[in-house]
């Protein structure tokens, strides 16, 4: 426990240093946040235009879809903010910089994710929170706690896949195409009710690549729509735990790949 507490303290200090570094360029930071808000706002604007023509989307109203969109976007932001440095791991490997990381007496993963805080993704977080607040139904304290757990769980689901793909780059040296494909699937399909898609697609997005567990399943719980899910209600209420389990598994994959790392020159 003492070692974990020490690691968390060091991580927090490194992230604070990263934040101070980013804020040296305040205009760039503001532009990045504004761009994130505009980009995500335009994405929801498309949904609004579609649902202005078709008032219901697979039985979901515009307000319910807005809540789902906000939940997915908030979870995504909480994943990207601390883990954005994983996107550049393959460059560290190819340039030999990872060797330097491994020589330091601190968990390599903590060093890597603390290299850069995704300040630009604060725009995603802001847009997601605005949608959540505006579209949220009346929630009991227990459901508010579930909503917070769902955000963390959804973030960990995405982070677990990012960590596995980053682990693969220790061997392949270049996994950008696969990374882009998986991230695109989460972004494109995660903001819509899974019931919109066909049976086979819905099954894949639930049980193979668990996009549904980022926002759709917990949103169904919060909106009292569990009857339309293709998973039992007990699984739906425990959906935040999936993120914890997947991230723990992804971390074991990371450790295994790291033990077999031989540097880019070998």
C-alpha positions as CSV (number, residue, x, y, z in Angstrom):
1,X,0.0,0.0,0.0
2,X,2.9,2.4,0.8
3,X,4.3,1.8,-2.6
4,X,1.0,2.5,-4.3
5,X,0.6,5.7,-2.3
6,X,4.1,6.8,-3.3
7,X,3.4,6.1,-7.0
8,X,0.1,8.0,-6.9
9,X,1.8,11.0,-5.3
10,X,4.6,11.0,-7.9
11,X,2.0,10.6,-10.7
12,X,0.0,13.6,-9.3
13,X,3.2,15.7,-9.2
14,X,4.2,14.8,-12.7
15,X,0.7,15.6,-14.0
16,X,0.8,19.0,-12.2
17,X,4.1,19.7,-13.9
18,X,2.6,18.7,-17.2
19,X,-0.4,21.0,-16.6
20,X,1.8,23.9,-15.8
21,X,3.8,23.2,-18.9
22,X,0.7,23.2,-21.1
23,X,-0.6,26.4,-19.5
24,X,2.6,28.2,-20.5
25,X,0.8,28.5,-23.9
26,X,-2.5,29.8,-22.7
27,X,-3.9,30.8,-26.0
28,X,-3.1,27.4,-27.5
29,X,-4.8,25.8,-24.5
30,X,-7.9,27.9,-24.9
31,X,-8.1,27.2,-28.6
32,X,-7.7,23.5,-28.0
33,X,-10.6,23.5,-25.5
34,X,-12.8,25.6,-27.7
35,X,-12.0,23.3,-30.7
36,X,-13.0,20.3,-28.6
37,X,-16.3,21.9,-27.6
38,X,-17.0,22.9,-31.2
39,X,-16.1,19.5,-32.6
40,X,-18.3,17.6,-30.1
41,X,-21.0,20.2,-30.4
42,X,-21.1,19.6,-34.2
43,X,-21.4,15.9,-33.6
44,X,-24.4,16.3,-31.4
45,X,-25.9,18.9,-33.8
46,X,-26.0,16.1,-36.4
47,X,-27.9,13.9,-34.0
48,X,-30.3,16.8,-33.3
49,X,-30.9,17.4,-37.0
50,X,-31.7,13.7,-37.6
51,X,-34.0,13.5,-34.6
52,X,-35.7,16.8,-35.6
53,X,-37.0,14.8,-38.6
54,X,-37.5,11.5,-36.7
55,X,-38.6,12.4,-33.1
56,X,-37.7,8.9,-31.8
57,X,-34.6,6.8,-32.4
58,X,-35.3,3.2,-31.6
59,X,-37.6,4.3,-28.8
60,X,-35.2,7.0,-27.4
61,X,-36.3,10.6,-27.4
62,X,-33.9,13.5,-28.2
63,X,-33.4,14.2,-24.5
64,X,-32.5,10.6,-23.8
65,X,-30.1,10.4,-26.7
66,X,-28.5,13.7,-25.5
67,X,-28.0,12.1,-22.1
68,X,-26.5,9.0,-23.7
69,X,-24.2,11.2,-25.8
70,X,-23.2,13.2,-22.8
71,X,-22.4,10.1,-20.7
72,X,-20.3,8.6,-23.5
73,X,-18.5,11.9,-24.1
74,X,-17.8,12.5,-20.4
75,X,-16.4,8.9,-20.0
76,X,-14.3,9.4,-23.1
77,X,-12.9,12.6,-21.7
78,X,-12.0,11.0,-18.4
79,X,-10.2,8.3,-20.3
80,X,-8.2,10.6,-22.7
81,X,-7.2,13.3,-20.1
82,X,-4.8,11.0,-18.2
83,X,-4.1,8.4,-20.9
84,X,-3.5,10.6,-24.0
85,X,0.3,9.8,-23.9
86,X,-0.4,6.2,-24.8
87,X,-1.1,7.4,-28.3
88,X,2.6,8.3,-28.7
89,X,4.1,5.1,-27.1
90,X,5.1,3.6,-30.5
91,X,7.2,6.7,-31.2
92,X,9.0,6.3,-27.8
93,X,9.7,2.7,-28.8
94,X,11.0,3.5,-32.3
95,X,13.2,6.3,-31.1
96,X,14.6,4.3,-28.2
97,X,13.1,6.7,-25.6
98,X,11.4,3.9,-23.8
99,X,14.8,2.4,-22.8
100,X,15.4,5.6,-20.8
101,X,12.0,5.2,-19.1
102,X,12.7,1.7,-18.1
103,X,15.9,2.7,-16.3
104,X,14.1,5.0,-13.9
105,X,13.0,3.7,-10.5
106,X,9.3,4.4,-11.2
107,X,6.5,2.3,-12.8
108,X,7.0,2.7,-16.6
109,X,3.3,3.1,-17.2
110,X,3.0,5.9,-14.7
111,X,6.0,7.7,-16.4
112,X,4.4,7.3,-19.8
113,X,0.9,8.5,-19.0
114,X,2.3,11.4,-16.9
115,X,4.3,12.8,-19.9
116,X,1.4,14.8,-21.2
117,X,-2.0,15.7,-19.8
118,X,-4.7,15.9,-22.5
119,X,-5.6,19.5,-21.8
120,X,-7.3,19.8,-25.2
121,X,-9.8,17.2,-24.1
122,X,-11.1,19.5,-21.5
123,X,-13.4,20.7,-24.3
124,X,-14.8,17.2,-24.7
125,X,-15.3,17.0,-20.9
126,X,-17.1,20.4,-20.9
127,X,-19.4,19.5,-23.7
128,X,-20.2,16.1,-22.1
129,X,-21.0,17.6,-18.7
130,X,-23.2,20.3,-20.2
131,X,-25.2,17.6,-22.1
132,X,-25.4,15.4,-18.9
133,X,-26.7,18.3,-16.8
134,X,-29.2,19.5,-19.3
135,X,-30.6,16.1,-20.3
136,X,-30.3,14.2,-17.0
137,X,-33.6,12.9,-15.6
138,X,-34.4,13.3,-11.9
139,X,-32.0,11.0,-10.1
140,X,-31.9,9.7,-6.6
141,X,-28.6,9.9,-4.6
142,X,-28.0,6.2,-5.4
143,X,-28.5,6.8,-9.1
144,X,-26.2,9.8,-9.0
145,X,-23.5,7.6,-7.4
146,X,-24.2,5.0,-10.1
147,X,-23.8,7.7,-12.8
148,X,-20.4,8.7,-11.4
149,X,-19.3,5.0,-11.3
150,X,-20.5,4.6,-14.8
151,X,-18.4,7.5,-16.0
152,X,-15.3,5.9,-14.4
153,X,-16.2,2.4,-15.6
154,X,-16.8,3.6,-19.2
155,X,-13.4,5.5,-19.1
156,X,-11.7,2.3,-17.9
157,X,-13.3,0.3,-20.7
158,X,-11.8,2.6,-23.3
159,X,-8.5,2.9,-21.4
160,X,-8.2,-0.9,-21.2
161,X,-8.3,-1.3,-25.0
162,X,-5.9,1.7,-25.4
163,X,-3.4,0.0,-23.0
164,X,-3.6,-3.4,-24.9
165,X,-3.0,-1.7,-28.2
166,X,-0.2,0.3,-26.7
167,X,1.3,-3.0,-25.4
168,X,1.2,-4.4,-28.8
169,X,3.4,-1.6,-30.1
170,X,6.2,-2.9,-27.9
171,X,6.4,-5.7,-30.4
172,X,5.0,-4.4,-33.6
173,X,6.5,-0.9,-33.3
174,X,3.5,0.6,-35.2
175,X,-0.2,0.0,-34.3
176,X,-1.6,3.3,-35.4
177,X,-4.0,1.8,-38.0
178,X,-5.6,-0.6,-35.5
179,X,-5.7,2.0,-32.8
180,X,-7.5,4.4,-35.1
181,X,-10.0,1.7,-36.1
182,X,-10.9,0.8,-32.5
183,X,-11.1,4.4,-31.4
184,X,-13.4,5.2,-34.3
185,X,-15.7,2.3,-33.4
186,X,-16.0,3.6,-29.8
187,X,-16.6,7.2,-31.1
188,X,-19.0,6.4,-33.9
189,X,-21.2,3.7,-32.3
190,X,-21.0,4.6,-28.6
191,X,-23.2,7.6,-28.7
192,X,-26.3,5.8,-30.1
193,X,-28.7,3.3,-28.7
194,X,-27.4,-0.2,-29.6
195,X,-30.9,-1.2,-30.6
196,X,-30.5,1.0,-33.7
197,X,-28.1,-1.5,-35.1
198,X,-28.8,-5.0,-36.4
199,X,-28.7,-8.1,-34.2
200,X,-25.2,-9.2,-35.2
201,X,-23.7,-5.7,-35.0
202,X,-25.4,-5.1,-31.6
203,X,-24.0,-8.5,-30.3
204,X,-20.5,-7.6,-31.4
205,X,-20.6,-4.1,-29.9
206,X,-21.8,-5.6,-26.6
207,X,-19.9,-8.9,-26.2
208,X,-16.8,-8.6,-28.4
209,X,-15.9,-4.9,-28.4
210,X,-17.9,-3.7,-25.4
211,X,-18.8,-0.3,-26.7
212,X,-22.3,-0.7,-25.2
213,X,-20.9,-0.8,-21.7
214,X,-19.2,2.6,-22.0
215,X,-22.5,4.5,-22.0
216,X,-25.5,2.7,-23.5
217,X,-25.9,0.0,-20.8
218,X,-25.5,2.4,-17.8
219,X,-27.6,5.1,-19.5
220,X,-30.4,2.5,-19.9
221,X,-30.2,1.9,-16.2
222,X,-30.3,5.6,-15.4
223,X,-33.2,6.1,-17.8
224,X,-35.1,3.0,-16.6
225,X,-34.9,1.3,-20.0
226,X,-33.2,-1.9,-19.0
227,X,-36.1,-3.9,-20.5
228,X,-34.8,-3.3,-24.0
229,X,-31.2,-4.5,-23.2
230,X,-29.8,-7.8,-24.5
231,X,-28.1,-8.4,-21.1
232,X,-29.7,-9.2,-17.8
233,X,-30.6,-6.3,-15.5
234,X,-28.1,-7.5,-12.9
235,X,-25.3,-7.3,-15.4
236,X,-26.5,-3.8,-16.4
237,X,-26.4,-2.6,-12.8
238,X,-22.9,-4.0,-12.4
239,X,-21.7,-2.5,-15.7
240,X,-19.2,-0.1,-14.1
241,X,-17.3,-3.1,-12.7
242,X,-16.5,-4.3,-16.2
243,X,-14.2,-1.4,-16.8
244,X,-12.3,-2.3,-13.6
245,X,-12.0,-5.9,-14.6
246,X,-10.9,-5.1,-18.2
247,X,-8.3,-2.6,-17.1
248,X,-6.8,-5.0,-14.6
249,X,-6.6,-7.6,-17.4
250,X,-5.1,-5.0,-19.8
251,X,-2.5,-4.1,-17.2
252,X,-1.4,-7.8,-17.0
253,X,-1.1,-7.8,-20.8
254,X,1.1,-4.6,-20.5
255,X,3.3,-6.2,-17.9
256,X,3.7,-9.4,-20.0
257,X,4.6,-7.4,-23.2
258,X,7.0,-5.3,-21.2
259,X,8.9,-8.3,-19.9
260,X,9.5,-9.4,-23.5
261,X,10.5,-5.9,-24.8
262,X,13.8,-6.0,-26.6
263,X,14.2,-2.4,-27.7
264,X,13.6,-1.2,-31.2
265,X,17.1,-2.0,-32.4
266,X,16.8,-5.7,-31.6
